[in-house]
Amino acid sequence: MSKSVLIINASPRANGHISQLLAMAREALVAEGCKVTVFAVAGAGYRHCTGCMVCRSKGDCVLPADDGQRLAALLREHDRIIVGTPCYWGNIPGLLKGLFDRVVYAMMDDNRSAWPQPLMRGKKAAVIATSTTPWPWNRLFRQTSGAVGAVKEIFRYSGIRIVGSLQKGNTHRHPGLNSHDIRTLRKLVKRLLR
Ligand SMILES: Cc1cc2nc3c(=O)[nH]c(=O)nc-3n(C[C@H](O)[C@H](O)[C@H](O)COP(=O)(O)O)c2cc1C
């Protein structure tokens, strides 16, 4: 059965490494017959979470409708997710974190018991992360691995299983994609669709 895949692009660079890798992933997914939706974080309009916690009991956000609620609906609708994120300060960019703060109510339920109940069980995800820090330091010093870890932390409580990641370092000195990146991406897409 064909899968629906949500691609979240957290890079503000339209032709950067993340955007190029996600464009390739999209192409591969479409060729596999998937329905693909791309959510561009850089173009998103949303208010920051106010921390009111009303969404936890209401199951919905009380802020006026914006791209925060739109992302929550998209996460619910799709069974596979790809997060493409540059490493910013060893983490995901603030714009993406701000959006994840807005969708907690769609991801987990901690209203009924002290232990959060995951609301996205059965979904699978892959993470693509880039950094200027070269391999192996991008992984050892929690640069791309820091960004991947941040997504893992959010998805763990949502019940979304991360099937793998592509972590590309050295983007400053060696810009552009190489054959290893492309091979890794193809394998990652295949694993995501299993
Ligand atoms: C605000 C900001 C913070 C960054 N922080 C880090 C960092 O902590 N470690 C690192 O290796 N690279 C860092 N970088 C570099 C980016 O991760 C790198 O340029 C990445 O390849 C961008 O991906 P893109 O080409 O897909 O946009 C940072 C870049 C910016 C703009």
The ligand as an SDF file (V2000), in Angstrom:
LIG
                    3D

 31 33  0  0  0  0  0  0  0  0999 V2000
   22.9930   29.8570   13.5790 C   0  0  0  0  0  0  0  0  0  0  0  0
   23.8810   28.7460   13.1350 C   0  0  0  0  0  0  0  0  0  0  0  0
   24.4120   27.8870   14.0750 C   0  0  0  0  0  0  0  0  0  0  0  0
   25.2340   26.8420   13.6810 C   0  0  0  0  0  0  0  0  0  0  0  0
   25.7430   25.9970   14.6240 N   0  0  0  0  0  0  0  0  0  0  0  0
   26.5560   24.9930   14.2470 C   0  0  0  0  0  0  0  0  0  0  0  0
   27.1050   24.0930   15.2100 C   0  0  0  0  0  0  0  0  0  0  0  0
   26.8260   24.1670   16.4010 O   0  0  0  0  0  0  0  0  0  0  0  0
   27.9500   23.1220   14.7780 N   0  0  0  0  0  0  0  0  0  0  0  0
   28.2870   22.9730   13.4530 C   0  0  0  0  0  0  0  0  0  0  0  0
   29.0520   22.0770   13.1210 O   0  0  0  0  0  0  0  0  0  0  0  0
   27.7400   23.7870   12.5020 N   0  0  0  0  0  0  0  0  0  0  0  0
   26.9030   24.7910   12.8730 C   0  0  0  0  0  0  0  0  0  0  0  0
   26.3600   25.6220   11.9220 N   0  0  0  0  0  0  0  0  0  0  0  0
   26.6070   25.3530   10.5020 C   0  0  0  0  0  0  0  0  0  0  0  0
   25.4840   24.5720    9.8450 C   0  0  0  0  0  0  0  0  0  0  0  0
   25.1370   23.4140   10.5670 O   0  0  0  0  0  0  0  0  0  0  0  0
   25.9040   24.1690    8.4300 C   0  0  0  0  0  0  0  0  0  0  0  0
   26.1850   25.3380    7.6760 O   0  0  0  0  0  0  0  0  0  0  0  0
   24.9020   23.3010    7.7380 C   0  0  0  0  0  0  0  0  0  0  0  0
   25.5280   22.6380    6.6950 O   0  0  0  0  0  0  0  0  0  0  0  0
   23.7380   24.0780    7.1600 C   0  0  0  0  0  0  0  0  0  0  0  0
   22.9410   23.1830    6.4380 O   0  0  0  0  0  0  0  0  0  0  0  0
   22.1770   23.6190    5.0940 P   0  0  0  0  0  0  0  0  0  0  0  0
   23.2130   23.8290    4.0640 O   0  0  0  0  0  0  0  0  0  0  0  0
   21.3430   22.4940    4.7960 O   0  0  0  0  0  0  0  0  0  0  0  0
   21.3640   24.8240    5.4580 O   0  0  0  0  0  0  0  0  0  0  0  0
   25.5290   26.6630   12.3020 C   0  0  0  0  0  0  0  0  0  0  0  0
   24.9870   27.5440   11.3600 C   0  0  0  0  0  0  0  0  0  0  0  0
   24.1830   28.5700   11.7650 C   0  0  0  0  0  0  0  0  0  0  0  0
   23.5780   29.4930   10.7060 C   0  0  0  0  0  0  0  0  0  0  0  0
  1  2  1  0
  2  3  1  0
  2 30  2  0
  3  4  2  0
  4  5  1  0
  4 28  1  0
  5  6  2  0
  6  7  1  0
  6 13  1  0
  7  8  2  0
  7  9  1  0
  9 10  1  0
 10 11  2  0
 10 12  1  0
 12 13  2  0
 13 14  1  0
 14 15  1  0
 14 28  1  0
 15 16  1  0
 16 17  1  0
 16 18  1  0
 18 19  1  0
 18 20  1  0
 20 21  1  0
 20 22  1  0
 22 23  1  0
 23 24  1  0
 24 25  2  0
 24 26  1  0
 24 27  1  0
 28 29  2  0
 29 30  1  0
 30 31  1  0
M  END
$$$$
